[in-house]
Amino acid sequence: MVVQATAPILRKSMKDEVFDILHERIIAGQYSPGEWLRQDDISSQLGISMTPVREALDLLVSTGLAERIPYRGVRILQPTPQEIVDSYAMRLLLECSAIYTAAFNISAVEILNLEKILAQSKSLVQLKDMSHERVLSRELHGAIVKASGNALLQKTYLIVLNTFPDWMLYEYLFRHPELLDQSIGNEYHEHWGIVNALAEHHPELAVRRTIEHITNLGRELESYLGIPKELVRSKEARILPLLTQYMNS
C-alpha cells in the first residue's frame, strides 16, 4: 500500500506562544504604557524557561509594542502625543504613495491574497479576537505596500508602522466594548473599499479611500487616546493638500 504524503502539522514555537499571550495582555490593558516586562516574572507565571520569554520580548520590541532600554530591560512603549502624530503623518504619506503605485502594479494573485485576509478578518468582531484582528490588519496594510514593488518604501513603511500605536486603540476598545461593533465594522468596510479600488486598478480612487481610512484613524487618536486635536489637524493641513495635488497630477 502506498501511503500518500500529507502536509506537516504546523505548530507555533514556544516563543510565538509567549508573544501571543503578551500581545493579548497588552491589548486587553493588563499592562500599562511604560510598564516594565520582567523576564523572570513572566517565566514564573507561565511555568517556562527564560529563553522563549526573552525571544518573545524581542518580538514585542520588533513589532513596536515595547522598547528595550540598555542595561534596564524591556518596557511597554509609551509614545508622546507628538511622536504619535508624527507616525500618523508618515503613514498618510507612505501608504498613499505606495497604494498609488500598487494600483498600477498589483497582480491578480496579490489581490486574491488581500481578499483572503479580509475574509479571515470578517468574523473577528469580539473582544477575544482583537489580537488576531490587529495582526490581520497589519498584514493587509503591509501586503498593499509590498504590492507597490518598491522594496525601500516597504522597509521604511514597516519601521513607521511599528511606531504607530494601533495597540493602544485596540486597548481602548477593550475598555469600551460598546464601540467595538462600529469601529471594527467601519475598518472592515474601509479595507474592502481600498482593495476593490486596487482590483479595479484605479489609483486616484485607491488613494482617496486610503486617505479616508487613515484620517479616520486620526479621529480615533483624538477621541480614544486624547491626542490634542490641534496637533492632528495641523499636521493634516500640511500633508493633505500635497496628497490631493499628487492624485490630480
C-alpha positions as CSV (number, residue, x, y, z in Angstrom):
1,M,0.0,0.0,0.0
2,V,1.3,3.4,-0.9
3,V,1.0,6.0,1.8
4,Q,0.4,9.4,0.4
5,A,2.4,12.2,1.9
6,T,0.4,14.7,3.9
7,A,1.2,18.3,4.7
8,P,3.1,18.7,8.0
9,I,1.1,19.9,11.0
10,L,2.5,23.4,11.8
11,R,2.7,24.3,15.4
12,K,3.7,27.6,16.9
13,S,7.0,27.7,18.6
14,M,7.1,28.5,22.4
15,K,8.5,31.9,21.5
16,D,5.4,32.7,19.4
17,E,3.0,31.3,22.0
18,V,4.5,33.6,24.6
19,F,4.4,36.5,22.2
20,D,0.7,35.9,21.6
21,I,0.0,35.8,25.3
22,L,1.8,39.0,26.0
23,H,0.3,40.6,22.9
24,E,-3.2,39.8,24.1
25,R,-2.5,41.1,27.6
26,I,-1.2,44.4,26.2
27,I,-4.3,44.9,24.0
28,A,-6.5,43.9,26.9
29,G,-4.9,46.6,29.1
30,Q,-3.3,44.2,31.5
31,Y,-0.1,46.1,31.1
32,S,0.2,49.9,31.2
33,P,2.2,52.1,28.8
34,G,5.7,52.4,30.3
35,E,5.4,49.3,32.5
36,W,8.4,47.0,32.7
37,L,8.2,43.4,31.4
38,R,10.3,41.3,33.7
39,Q,11.6,38.1,32.2
40,D,11.8,36.2,35.5
41,D,8.2,37.2,36.4
42,I,6.8,36.2,33.1
43,S,8.8,32.9,33.1
44,S,7.5,32.1,36.6
45,Q,3.9,33.0,35.7
46,L,3.9,30.8,32.6
47,G,6.0,28.0,34.1
48,I,8.5,28.0,31.3
49,S,12.2,28.8,30.9
50,M,13.6,32.3,30.3
51,T,14.8,31.7,26.7
52,P,11.4,31.7,24.9
53,V,10.3,34.7,27.1
54,R,13.4,36.6,26.1
55,E,12.8,35.8,22.4
56,A,9.1,36.8,22.8
57,L,10.2,40.2,24.3
58,D,12.5,40.7,21.3
59,L,9.4,40.1,19.0
60,L,7.4,42.7,21.0
61,V,10.2,45.2,20.5
62,S,10.4,44.5,16.8
63,T,6.7,44.9,16.3
64,G,6.7,48.3,18.1
65,L,4.7,47.2,21.2
66,A,7.7,47.6,23.5
67,E,11.1,49.2,23.7
68,R,14.4,47.9,25.1
69,I,16.3,50.2,27.4
70,P,20.0,49.4,27.6
71,Y,21.0,47.9,31.0
72,R,17.4,48.1,32.3
73,G,15.2,45.8,30.2
74,V,12.1,45.9,28.2
75,R,9.0,48.0,28.8
76,I,5.7,48.7,27.1
77,L,6.0,51.6,24.6
78,Q,4.8,55.0,25.9
79,P,4.9,57.3,22.9
80,T,4.4,61.1,23.4
81,P,1.5,62.8,21.6
82,Q,3.9,64.4,19.2
83,E,5.5,61.0,18.4
84,I,2.1,59.5,17.7
85,V,1.1,62.4,15.4
86,D,4.5,62.2,13.6
87,S,3.9,58.4,13.0
88,Y,0.3,59.1,11.8
89,A,1.6,61.7,9.3
90,M,4.2,59.3,8.0
91,R,1.5,56.7,7.5
92,L,-0.5,59.1,5.4
93,L,2.4,59.9,3.2
94,L,3.9,56.4,2.8
95,E,0.6,54.5,2.4
96,C,-0.8,56.9,-0.2
97,S,2.4,56.8,-2.2
98,A,2.5,53.0,-2.0
99,I,-1.1,52.5,-2.9
100,Y,-0.9,54.8,-5.9
101,T,1.9,52.7,-7.4
102,A,0.3,49.5,-6.3
103,A,-2.9,50.3,-8.3
104,F,-0.8,50.0,-11.4
105,N,1.4,47.1,-10.4
106,I,-0.8,44.8,-8.3
107,S,-1.3,41.3,-9.7
108,A,-4.3,39.0,-9.6
109,V,-2.5,36.8,-7.1
110,E,-1.9,39.7,-4.8
111,I,-5.5,40.8,-5.0
112,L,-6.6,37.3,-4.1
113,N,-4.3,37.3,-1.1
114,L,-5.8,40.6,0.1
115,E,-9.3,39.2,-0.3
116,K,-8.3,36.2,1.8
117,I,-7.0,38.4,4.6
118,L,-10.3,40.3,4.5
119,A,-12.3,37.1,4.6
120,Q,-10.4,36.0,7.7
121,S,-11.0,39.3,9.4
122,K,-14.7,39.5,8.7
123,S,-15.7,37.3,11.7
124,L,-13.3,38.8,14.2
125,V,-15.8,41.0,16.0
126,Q,-15.4,40.0,19.6
127,L,-13.1,41.3,22.3
128,K,-11.2,38.0,22.4
129,D,-10.5,38.4,18.6
130,M,-8.7,41.8,18.9
131,S,-5.2,40.4,19.0
132,H,-5.8,38.4,15.8
133,E,-7.7,41.2,14.2
134,R,-4.8,43.6,14.8
135,V,-2.3,41.1,13.2
136,L,-4.5,40.7,10.1
137,S,-5.0,44.5,9.7
138,R,-1.2,45.0,9.8
139,E,-0.8,42.1,7.4
140,L,-3.3,43.7,4.9
141,H,-1.6,47.1,5.0
142,G,1.8,45.5,4.7
143,A,0.7,43.4,1.7
144,I,-0.7,46.5,0.0
145,V,2.6,48.4,0.4
146,K,4.6,45.4,-0.8
147,A,2.4,45.4,-4.0
148,S,3.9,48.8,-4.8
149,G,7.1,46.9,-5.9
150,N,9.3,49.4,-4.0
151,A,11.4,47.5,-1.5
152,L,12.9,50.6,0.1
153,L,9.4,52.1,0.6
154,Q,8.2,48.8,2.1
155,K,11.2,48.8,4.5
156,T,10.6,52.4,5.6
157,Y,6.9,51.8,6.0
158,L,7.4,48.8,8.3
159,I,9.6,51.0,10.5
160,V,6.9,53.6,10.7
161,L,4.1,51.1,11.3
162,N,6.0,49.8,14.3
163,T,5.8,53.3,15.8
164,F,2.0,53.7,15.3
165,P,0.1,52.9,18.5
166,D,-2.7,50.8,17.0
167,W,-2.4,48.5,20.0
168,M,-3.5,51.5,22.2
169,L,-6.6,52.0,20.0
170,Y,-7.5,48.3,20.4
171,E,-6.9,48.6,24.2
172,Y,-9.3,51.4,24.3
173,L,-12.0,49.2,22.6
174,F,-11.4,46.6,25.3
175,R,-12.4,49.2,27.9
176,H,-15.3,50.5,25.8
177,P,-16.8,47.4,24.2
178,E,-19.9,49.4,23.2
179,L,-17.8,50.9,20.5
180,L,-16.5,47.6,19.2
181,D,-19.1,46.8,16.5
182,Q,-19.0,50.2,14.9
183,S,-15.2,50.6,15.0
184,I,-14.4,47.1,13.6
185,G,-17.2,47.3,11.1
186,N,-16.0,50.6,9.8
187,E,-12.5,49.3,9.5
188,Y,-13.6,46.2,7.6
189,H,-15.6,48.2,5.0
190,E,-12.8,50.8,4.6
191,H,-10.4,47.9,3.9
192,W,-12.8,46.4,1.4
193,G,-13.1,49.8,-0.4
194,I,-9.4,50.1,-0.7
195,V,-8.9,46.5,-2.0
196,N,-11.7,47.0,-4.6
197,A,-10.1,50.2,-5.9
198,L,-6.8,48.2,-6.3
199,A,-8.6,45.4,-8.1
200,E,-10.1,48.0,-10.5
201,H,-6.5,49.4,-11.0
202,H,-7.9,52.9,-10.1
203,P,-5.0,54.8,-8.4
204,E,-6.9,58.0,-7.6
205,L,-9.8,56.1,-6.0
206,A,-7.4,53.9,-4.1
207,V,-5.6,57.0,-2.7
208,R,-8.8,58.7,-1.8
209,R,-10.1,55.7,0.1
210,T,-6.7,55.3,1.9
211,I,-6.9,59.0,2.9
212,E,-10.4,58.4,4.3
213,H,-9.2,55.3,6.2
214,I,-6.1,56.8,7.7
215,T,-7.8,60.1,8.7
216,N,-10.5,58.1,10.4
217,L,-7.6,56.6,12.5
218,G,-6.7,60.2,13.2
219,R,-10.1,60.9,14.6
220,E,-9.7,57.8,16.8
221,L,-6.4,59.1,18.0
222,E,-8.2,62.3,19.1
223,S,-11.3,60.6,20.7
224,Y,-9.8,57.4,22.0
225,L,-6.3,58.4,23.1
226,G,-6.9,62.1,23.8
227,I,-4.3,63.3,21.3
228,P,-4.8,67.1,21.0
229,K,-7.0,67.9,18.0
230,E,-4.8,70.8,17.0
231,L,-1.8,68.6,16.7
232,V,-3.6,66.1,14.4
233,R,-5.3,68.7,12.3
234,S,-2.3,71.0,11.8
235,K,-0.3,68.0,10.6
236,E,-3.1,67.1,8.2
237,A,-3.4,70.6,6.9
238,R,0.2,70.4,5.7
239,I,0.0,66.9,4.2
240,L,-3.4,66.5,2.6
241,P,-3.1,69.3,0.0
242,L,0.2,67.6,-1.1
243,L,-1.6,64.3,-1.5
244,T,-4.5,65.9,-3.3
245,Q,-2.2,67.5,-5.7
246,Y,-0.4,64.2,-6.2
247,M,-3.7,62.5,-7.1
248,N,-4.6,65.1,-9.6
249,S,-1.2,65.4,-11.3
